[in-house]
């Protein structure tokens, strides 16, 4: 694992936070989920080159992003834990999906290469419950009969901040591990039974890379960019799958975006032989009646550009672009609900 690359990723994220201090007033301001930070950063660079308009995005976690939009300190908030219709109505917010991606398990085990280790949901849940403590535990060995696993203690790494990635990860565990569902449950922040806390996807990636025996959960772009060792997973159909764009797309194809207000959709543990089991969408939050309508209009121009021009950039980072029919529904929602002129 290239620790230097991981540290650079963390520095980039920190820079995204600090840049708000010196940002020009014309820049678009947003804050929230670390899950989409790699693609938002890539889109922002390309958009500034194309238009001269900057994007000032603070990669601080979904919980903090929701708080910032509620406090009206940014033009948009970003969250991987979508808000229900009643919460959106209460605060006068509009919610829409921007892109989809996937959460993977990353590990630091001597002699194990990316994709070699196989885990299933029950086993991951038992690891995060503290019931499985070593890499040569019988449950892990049963899933990996051809791997030589060391008797190394497992160091669980989990988020210390309010996190949409944690929301989707715990939602998955609650669906596949009955003990997790009854003892811990689902949330952006839960009472973790064991583990070392780290802030953001960047923090988990860096911590696992530095810890022999470590395991953590991160958005796939962080694992791919930093050459981390990821695990294959057994999906809802009982098939072992590796994290690939095709597997993420297979899971995303099950989404029904019209079912609930605010495009509310959870994509974990989807059926299908090819589906990756921990797939998620990331969402934008904006006010129906923004305080600064010009800023809101500028943000919508950026999102329009990203929808229309950003698919290839998203796929290059193994994110899943929103389908054209969903993009049309989102744009119709803007025209109807957001007063940006």
SEROMAR-133643 format. One line per 2 residues: for each residue x negated, z negated, y of N, C-alpha, C. Coordinates in steps of 0.05 Angstrom, whole numbers, always signed. Each point is the difference from the previous one (the first is absolute). Layout:
! SEROMAR-133643
X Z Y X Z Y X Z Y  ...
END
This chain:
! SEROMAR-133643
-17 +0 -24 +17 +0 +24 -18 +0 +25  +8 +15 +20 -16 +3 +24 +10 -20 +21
-13 -23 +1 +8 -22 +18 -1 +9 +29  -20 +17 +6 -3 +9 +28 +25 +15 +8
+11 +17 -18 +24 +15 +7 +24 -19 +5  +2 -20 -17 +22 -19 +3 -2 -15 +26
-24 -8 +7 -4 -14 +25 +6 +18 +24  -7 +26 -3 +6 +18 +22 +31 +3 +3
+14 +0 -22 +29 +1 +1 +11 -24 +15  -11 -24 -6 +10 -24 +13 -7 +1 +30
-23 +10 +7 -8 +3 +28 +19 +19 +15  +7 +22 -14 +18 +19 +12 +27 -13 +6
+10 -16 -19 +25 -14 +4 -1 -19 +23  -22 -15 +2 -4 -19 +21 -1 +15 +27
-12 +23 +0 -2 +16 +25 +28 +9 +8  +17 +5 -20 +28 +8 +7 +15 -22 +14
-7 -25 -7 +13 -23 +13 -11 -3 +28  -27 +1 +3 -12 -6 +25 +4 +22 +21
+6 +24 -9 +2 +22 +19 +23 -3 +19  +19 -17 -7 +23 -4 +18 -8 -11 +27
-22 -15 +1 -9 -12 +24 -7 +20 +21  -13 +22 -9 -10 +20 +20 +16 +25 +0
+22 +1 -15 +16 +24 -2 +11 +9 +26  +2 +27 +4 +13 +10 +23 +30 -5 -2
+13 -2 +23 +28 -6 +0 +16 +22 -14  -10 +25 +0 +15 +22 -11 -1 +0 -31
-18 -15 -12 -2 +0 -29 +25 -12 -12  +8 +11 -24 +22 -10 -15 -9 -26 -14
+17 -21 +1 -8 -25 -12 +18 -7 -24  -13 -9 -21 +14 -8 -24 -16 -21 -15
+13 -14 -18 -14 -21 -15 +15 -5 -26  -16 -9 -20 +13 -8 -25 -16 +6 -25
+13 +12 -19 -10 +3 -27 -29 +11 -2  -16 -13 -18 -26 +11 -6 +1 +22 -21
+21 +0 -16 +4 +20 -21 -3 +29 +10  +12 +8 +23 -3 +28 +10 -23 +4 +19
-16 -20 +5 -21 +2 +21 -18 +25 -4  -9 +6 -24 -18 +24 -3 +14 +26 +10
+25 +4 -7 +13 +25 +8 +8 -1 +30  +9 -23 +10 +6 -2 +29 -25 +6 +16
-22 -10 -9 -26 +4 +14 -7 +30 +0  +3 +13 -23 -6 +28 -2 +19 +17 +17
+26 -6 -1 +19 +14 +17 -7 -4 +30  -6 -24 +7 -6 -7 +28 -23 +17 +11
-21 +2 -16 -23 +16 +9 +7 +29 +4  +15 +11 -19 +8 +28 +2 +20 +5 +23
+18 -20 +4 +19 +3 +22 -13 -1 +27  -20 -18 +3 -14 -1 +25 -15 +25 +6
-12 +12 -21 -13 +26 +4 +19 +21 +8  +24 +0 -11 +20 +21 +5 +14 -4 +27
+5 -25 +8 +17 -5 +23 -13 -16 +23  -22 -14 -7 -12 -18 +20 +12 -28 +1
+21 -4 -15 +14 -26 -1 -12 -17 -21  -6 -25 +7 -12 -19 -19 +21 -17 -14
-6 -10 -24 +17 -19 -14 -16 -26 -3  +11 -21 +9 -12 -27 -1 +14 -16 -22
-10 +1 -24 +14 -13 -23 -16 -24 -9  +14 -24 +0 -13 -24 -10 +7 -4 -29
-20 +0 -17 +4 -3 -29 -1 -30 -7  +23 -13 +3 +0 -30 -1 +20 -11 -21
+12 +17 -16 +19 -9 -20 +29 +3 +8  +17 +5 -19 +28 +6 +5 +14 -23 +15
-5 -25 -9 +13 -23 +13 -6 -1 +29  -26 +3 +7 -8 -1 +28 +11 +24 +16
+2 +23 -13 +11 +23 +13 +30 -3 +7  +15 -12 -19 +28 -6 +6 +2 -19 +24
-17 -21 +0 +1 -19 +22 -7 +13 +27  -19 +19 +0 -7 +13 +25 +21 +18 +11
+14 +15 -18 +22 +17 +10 +23 -18 +10  +5 -22 -14 +21 -18 +9 -6 -12 +27
-26 -5 +5 -9 -11 +26 -3 +22 +21  +4 +25 -8 -2 +23 +19 -27 +3 +12
-21 -7 -15 -28 +3 +10 -12 +27 -8  +14 +15 -17 -8 +27 -9 +24 +18 +1
-5 +26 +0 +22 +20 +0 +12 +2 -28  -17 -3 -21 +12 +1 -27 -15 -20 -17
+16 -10 -20 -12 -17 -21 -1 +16 -25  -17 -9 -19 -2 +13 -26 +0 -20 -22
+16 +6 -21 +3 -19 -22 +4 +15 -26  -12 -11 -21 +5 +10 -27 +22 -16 -14
+9 -21 +13 +23 -16 -10 +24 +7 +18  +16 +19 -8 +22 +10 +18 +20 -22 +6
+11 +1 +24 +21 -19 +8 +27 +10 -9  +17 -19 -8 +27 +7 -8 +17 +7 +25
+22 +13 -5 +16 +10 +22 +9 -22 +19  +7 -24 -10 +10 -21 +17 -23 -10 +19
-24 -1 -10 -23 -8 +17 -6 +20 +21  +2 +26 -6 -4 +21 +19 +22 -2 +22
+25 -3 -8 +22 -2 +19 -3 -24 +19  -9 -22 -11 -3 -25 +15 -20 +4 +23
-22 +15 -5 -21 +3 +20 +2 +27 +15  +20 +16 -7 +3 +26 +14 -22 +20 -7
-8 -1 -26 -23 +17 -8 +9 +24 -17  -16 +21 +1 +3 +23 -17 -24 +0 -19
+4 +6 -25 -21 +0 -20 -1 +26 -15  -24 +11 -4 -2 +25 -15 -26 +2 -15
+0 +13 -23 -25 +2 -16 -19 +21 +11  -25 -6 +1 -20 +19 +11 -16 +15 -22
-7 -14 -21 -15 +11 -21 +2 -18 -24  -7 +10 -24 +0 -17 -24 -28 -1 -11
-5 -22 -15 -26 -3 -13 +2 -18 -24  -23 -9 -10 +1 -16 -24 -19 -23 +1
+7 -21 -14 -17 -24 -2 -13 +1 -27  -26 -6 -1 -15 +0 -25 -14 -27 -3
-6 -7 -25 -15 -23 -6 -30 +7 -1  -16 -14 +16 -29 +5 +0 -14 -24 -12
-21 +6 -15 -14 -21 -15 -30 +3 +4  -15 -22 -6 -29 +0 +1 -10 -12 -26
-3 +17 -20 -7 -9 -27 -25 +16 -9  -21 -13 -7 -24 +14 -8 +6 +18 -24
-9 +25 +3 +2 +19 -22 +27 +15 -2  +18 -6 +18 +27 +13 -1 +1 +20 +23
+7 +25 -7 +1 +22 +20 +29 +4 +9  +4 +14 +23 +27 +5 +10 +18 +13 -21
+23 -12 -3 +21 +11 -18 -4 -8 -29  -22 -14 -7 -4 -7 -28 +17 -24 -9
+2 -20 +18 +15 -24 -7 +30 +7 +2  +15 -9 -20 +30 +3 +0 +13 -27 +3
+19 -2 +18 +15 -25 +3 +30 +7 +0  +17 -19 -7 +28 +4 +3 +11 -21 +19
+25 +2 +8 +12 -17 +20 +0 -29 -8  +7 -6 -25 +1 -28 -9 -28 -12 +1
-20 +14 -8 -27 -10 +1 -10 -5 +28  +5 +19 +18 -7 -4 +28 +14 -24 +11
+26 -3 -6 +14 -24 +9 -12 -26 -10  -7 +0 -26 -12 -24 -12 -28 -6 +13
-15 +21 +7 -25 -4 +14 +5 -14 +27  +20 +10 +15 +6 -11 +26 +15 -27 -1
+10 -6 -23 +12 -27 -4 -22 -20 -8  -23 +10 -8 -22 -18 -9 +1 -6 -29
+18 +14 -15 +3 -5 -29 -22 +14 -16  -10 +22 +11 -23 +15 -12 -24 -5 +18
-21 -11 -11 -22 -10 +17 -26 +15 -4  -3 +15 -23 -25 +14 -5 +6 +29 -9
-20 +17 +5 +4 +29 -5 +1 +6 -30  -10 -18 -17 +2 +6 -29 +24 -14 -12
+19 -8 +16 +25 -11 -11 +13 +19 -20  +13 -12 -20 +12 +16 -21 +20 +21 +10
+15 -7 +21 +20 +19 +10 -13 +24 +13  -23 -3 +13 -14 +22 +12 -14 +16 -21
-12 -14 -20 -14 +14 -22 +20 +17 -16  +24 -9 -3 +20 +15 -16 +6 +27 +14
+0 +0 +27 +5 +25 +15 -24 +18 +1  -23 -12 -6 -26 +15 +2 -17 -3 -25
+9 +9 -23 -14 -4 -25 -28 +13 +0  -4 +20 +15 -26 +15 +0 -19 -10 +21
+8 -18 +18 -17 -10 +21 -14 -26 -9  -25 -3 +8 -14 -25 -4 +3 -16 +26
+16 -21 -1 +7 -15 +24 -16 -26 +0  -12 -8 +23 -16 -24 +1 +17 -25 +2
-11 -22 -7 +14 -26 +2 -4 -11 +28  +5 +17 +20 -3 -7 +28 +26 -12 +11
-3 -21 +16 +24 -11 +12 +12 +20 +20  +27 +1 +0 +14 +18 +18 +3 -14 +27
-8 +14 +21 +5 -10 +27 +23 +17 +12  +23 -13 +4 +23 +14 +11 -3 +1 +31
+3 +24 +11 +0 +4 +29 +27 +9 +8  +11 -13 +20 +27 +7 +10 +0 -2 +30
+22 +10 +12 +2 +0 +29 +4 -28 +12  -13 -5 +22 +4 -26 +14 +20 +4 +23
+6 +25 +8 +18 +5 +23 +27 +11 -10  +19 +0 +17 +26 +12 -7 -3 +30 -4
+7 +9 -24 -8 +27 -8 +21 +15 -14  +5 +25 +8 +18 +18 -14 -11 +8 -27
-27 +3 -1 -13 +6 -26 +7 -23 -20  -2 -25 +10 +7 -23 -17 +30 +1 -8
+17 +8 +19 +28 +2 -6 +5 +19 -24  -12 +24 +2 +4 +19 -22 -14 -9 -26
-23 -12 +2 -14 -10 -23 +16 -22 -14  +10 -19 +15 +15 -22 -12 +28 +10 -10
+11 +20 +14 +25 +12 -10 -5 +12 -28  -22 +14 -3 -7 +12 -26 -3 -22 -21
-15 -21 +7 -5 -21 -20 +26 -14 -8  +18 -3 +19 +26 -13 -6 +17 +17 -19
-4 +26 +1 +15 +18 -18 -12 +1 -28  -26 -7 -3 -13 +4 -26 -10 -26 -13
+2 -22 +14 -9 -26 -10 +20 -21 +7  +15 -9 -21 +21 -20 +5 -10 -26 +12
-23 -9 -8 -11 -25 +11 -6 +3 +29  -11 +24 +8 -5 +4 +28 +26 -1 +16
+20 +13 -10 +26 +1 +14 +11 -28 +4  -2 -17 -20 +12 -26 +2 -17 -20 +15
-26 +3 -2 -18 -20 +12 -10 +7 +28  -2 +26 +6 -12 +8 +26 +19 +17 +16
+10 +22 -12 +18 +17 +14 -12 +21 +17  +15 +11 +19 -8 +23 +16 -2 -7 +29
-20 +10 +14 -2 -4 +29 -25 +11 +12  +0 +2 +27 -24 +8 +14 -21 -22 -2
+9 -25 -1 -18 -23 -4 +14 -18 -20  -14 -6 -22 +11 -17 -21 -19 -24 -5
+9 -19 -16 -17 -22 -8 -16 +9 -24  -23 +11 +5 -17 +11 -21 -10 -23 -18
+4 +2 -26 -8 -21 -18 -31 -4 -1  -15 +22 +2 -29 -1 -1 -11 +21 +19
-26 +0 +4 -13 +22 +13 -13 -6 +27  -16 +19 +9 -14 -1 +25 +14 +18 +20
+6 -10 +23 +15 +16 +20 -19 +18 +16  +10 +24 +6 -15 +19 +17 +20 +14 +18
-9 +8 +24 +17 +12 +20 +0 +30 -2  +23 +12 -3 +2 +29 +0 -10 +13 -26
+7 +25 -4 -10 +16 -22 -31 +0 +1  -11 +1 +25 -29 +1 +4 -12 -25 -12
+12 -23 +6 -11 -26 -9 +0 -3 -30  +22 +9 -13 +1 -1 -29 -21 +18 -12
-2 +25 +10 -20 +19 -10 -28 -12 +2  -7 -11 +23 -26 -11 +4 -6 -24 -18
+20 -17 -3 -3 -24 -16 -5 +6 -29  +17 +19 -11 -4 +7 -28 -27 +13 -4
-8 +17 +18 -26 +14 -3 -23 -20 -1  +3 -23 +13 -22 -19 +1 +2 -22 -22
+21 +1 -16 +5 -22 -19 +0 +9 -29  -20 -7 -15 +1 +7 -29 +23 -14 -13
+16 +16 -15 +24 -10 -13 +24 +2 +17  -2 +11 +24 +22 +1 +19 +21 +20 -7
+25 -5 +8 +22 +19 -2 +17 -3 +25  +10 +23 +10 +17 +0 +24 +18 +24 +0
+18 +1 +20 +19 +23 +2 -3 +12 +28  -4 +26 +1 -4 +14 +25 +13 +27 +0
+6 +11 +23 +9 +28 +2 -22 +18 -11  +8 +21 -14 -19 +16 -15 -22 +12 +18
+6 +7 +25 -20 +13 +17 -24 -19 +3  +4 -26 +1 -22 -19 +3 -17 +0 -25
+12 +2 -23 -15 +1 -25 -16 +26 -2  +13 +22 +7 -13 +26 -3 -23 +4 +20
+5 -8 +25 -20 +4 +21 -25 -17 -6  +3 -22 -13 -22 -19 -4 -10 +0 -29
+8 +20 -15 -10 +4 -28 +4 -26 -17  +24 -12 +3 +5 -25 -14 +10 +6 -29
-4 -19 -17 +10 +2 -28 +29 -8 -1  +17 +20 -6 +29 -6 -2 +8 +0 -29
+23 -12 -6 +11 -2 -27 +22 +21 -4  +2 +9 -25 +24 +15 -7 +22 -20 -6
+26 +8 +3 +22 -18 -5 +20 +12 -19  +13 -18 -15 +22 +8 -17 +26 +0 +16
+14 +23 +1 +23 +2 +17 +26 -8 -14  +22 +4 +14 +26 -9 -10 +9 +14 -26
-11 +24 -4 +6 +15 -24 -20 -6 -23  -18 -20 +4 -19 -7 -20 -24 +18 -2
-4 +18 +19 -22 +18 +0 -23 -10 +17  -24 +4 -9 -24 -7 +16 -6 +22 +20
+0 -7 +26 -5 +21 +20 -23 -9 +18  -15 +19 +11 -20 -5 +19 +10 +7 +28
-11 -12 +21 +9 +6 +27 -8 +27 +10  +19 +18 +1 -5 +27 +10 +23 +8 +18
-4 +20 +17 +21 +9 +18 +25 +8 -16  -4 +14 -23 +22 +9 -16 +16 -24 -11
-13 -22 -7 +13 -24 -10 +16 -13 +22  -12 -1 +24 +14 -12 +23 +25 +17 +7
-3 +27 -1 +22 +17 +7 +23 -2 -21  -8 -4 -25 +21 -3 -21 +17 -25 +5
-13 -22 +9 +16 -24 +6 +17 +4 +25  -12 +13 +20 +14 +4 +26 +24 +19 -3
+0 +17 -20 +21 +19 -4 +27 -13 -7  -1 -25 -7 +25 -15 -7 +14 -11 +24
-12 +1 +23 +11 -14 +24 +26 +13 +10  +19 -17 +7 +25 +9 +12 +0 -12 +28
-8 +15 +20 -4 -10 +27 +26 -4 +16  +22 +9 -11 +25 -2 +14 +17 -24 -9
-10 -15 -19 +16 -21 -13 +5 -23 +18  -19 -9 +17 +3 -23 +16 -8 +5 +29
+10 -16 +19 -8 +3 +28 -30 -3 +4  -11 +14 +20 -28 -2 +6 -18 +12 -21
+11 +18 -17 -16 +13 -21 -12 -21 -19  +12 -23 -3 -11 -21 -17 -4 +10 -28
-24 -3 -10 -6 +11 -27 -25 -15 -11  +3 -10 -25 -22 -12 -14 -7 +18 -24
-25 +7 -3 -8 +20 -20 -16 -11 -24  +0 -27 -3 -15 -11 -22 +14 +3 -27
-17 +3 -21 +10 +1 -28 +21 +22 -5  -5 +23 +12 +18 +23 -4 -2 +11 -28
+23 +11 -10 -1 +13 -27 -16 +26 +0  -5 +10 -24 -14 +26 -3 -27 -4 -13
-6 +18 -19 -25 -2 -15 -25 +2 +18  +2 +15 +22 -23 +5 +17 -1 -18 +25
+20 -18 +3 +2 -15 +26 -21 -23 +1  -13 -2 +24 -17 -22 +6 +18 -24 +6
-6 -24 -12 +20 -22 +3 +1 -15 +26  -21 +2 +17 +1 -15 +25 -3 +19 +23
+21 +15 +5 +1 +20 +22 +17 -12 +22  -6 +7 +26 +14 -12 +22 +1 +19 +24
+20 -4 +16 +1 +15 +26 -8 -19 +22  -9 +11 +22 -6 -16 +24 +17 +9 +23
+10 -19 +15 +21 +5 +20 -8 -5 +28  +13 +13 +19 -3 -4 +29 +25 -14 +10
-4 -19 +19 +22 -14 +13 -2 +6 +30  +22 +9 +12 +2 +4 +29 +27 -10 +10
+1 -6 +26 +25 -9 +12 +19 +24 +5  +26 -5 -4 +20 +20 +7 +0 +4 +30
-4 -22 +15 -1 +2 +29 -26 -12 +9  -21 +16 -1 -27 -9 +7 -3 -7 +30
-16 -20 +5 -5 -8 +28 -14 +22 +15  -19 +13 -13 -15 +22 +12 +8 +26 -15
+18 +15 +11 +10 +24 -13 -21 +22 -2  -17 +1 +20 -22 +20 +0 -19 -5 -23
-7 -26 -4 -17 -7 -22 +13 +6 -27  +26 -5 -2 +15 +6 -25 +0 +30 -5
+4 +16 +20 +0 +29 -3 -28 +10 -9  -21 -12 +11 -27 +7 -8 -5 -7 -29
+10 -23 -9 -3 -8 -28 +15 +20 -18  +24 +8 +7 +15 +18 -16 -13 +28 -1
-14 +8 +21 -15 +25 +0 -22 -2 -21  -14 -23 -1 -21 -3 -19 +11 +1 -29
+22 -15 -5 +11 +0 -26 +10 +28 -8  +12 +15 +19 +8 +28 -5 -24 +16 -9
-22 -2 +15 -24 +15 -6 -10 -8 -27  +0 -25 -7 -10 -9 -26 +17 +11 -23
+26 -1 +3 +18 +12 -20 -5 +30 -3  -4 +14 +23 -2 +29 -1 -28 +10 -7
-21 -16 +5 -27 +10 -3 -18 -18 -18  +11 -23 -9 -18 -19 -12 +1 -1 -31
+15 +17 -13 +3 -2 -29 -26 +4 -15  -16 +20 +8 -25 +5 -14 -19 -24 +3
-1 -11 +24 -17 -23 +5 +8 -24 -17  +27 -3 -2 +10 -22 -17 -8 +4 -29
+4 +24 -10 -6 +5 -28 -30 -2 -6  -16 +6 +20 -30 -3 -4 -7 -29 -4
+16 -18 +10 -5 -29 -4 +18 -11 -22  +14 +18 -15 +18 -8 -22 +24 -16 +9
+9 +5 +25 +27 -8 +8 +20 +22 -6  +25 -7 -1 +21 +19 -6 +16 +6 +25
+0 +25 +10 +16 +6 +23 +30 -3 -5  +15 -5 +21 +29 -2 -3 +11 +27 -5
+20 +3 -18 +12 +26 -5 +14 +11 +25  +2 +26 +2 +11 +13 +24 +28 -9 +6
+17 -4 -21 +27 -8 +5 +2 -28 +12  -20 -17 -8 +0 -28 +11 -10 +1 +29
-20 +17 +6 -10 +3 +27 +23 +9 +18  +17 +18 -9 +22 +9 +16 +20 -23 +5
+5 -16 -20 +18 -23 +4 -12 -19 +20  -26 -5 -1 -13 -18 +18 +2 +11 +29
-6 +25 +4 +2 +12 +27 +28 -1 +11  +20 +4 -18 +28 -3 +9 +6 -28 +9
-12 -20 -14 +4 -28 +7 -12 -5 +28  -24 +11 +5 -12 -4 +27 +19 +11 +22
+10 +24 -4 +17 +13 +20 +25 -16 +5  +10 -13 -21 +26 -15 +2 -4 -28 +10
-22 -13 -8 -2 -29 +4 -21 -9 +20  -21 +15 +6 -21 -10 +17 +2 +13 +28
+4 -17 +20 +2 +9 +27 -29 +2 +12  -12 +24 -2 -27 +3 +8 -4 +19 +24
+22 +6 +14 -2 +18 +23 +14 -12 +24
END
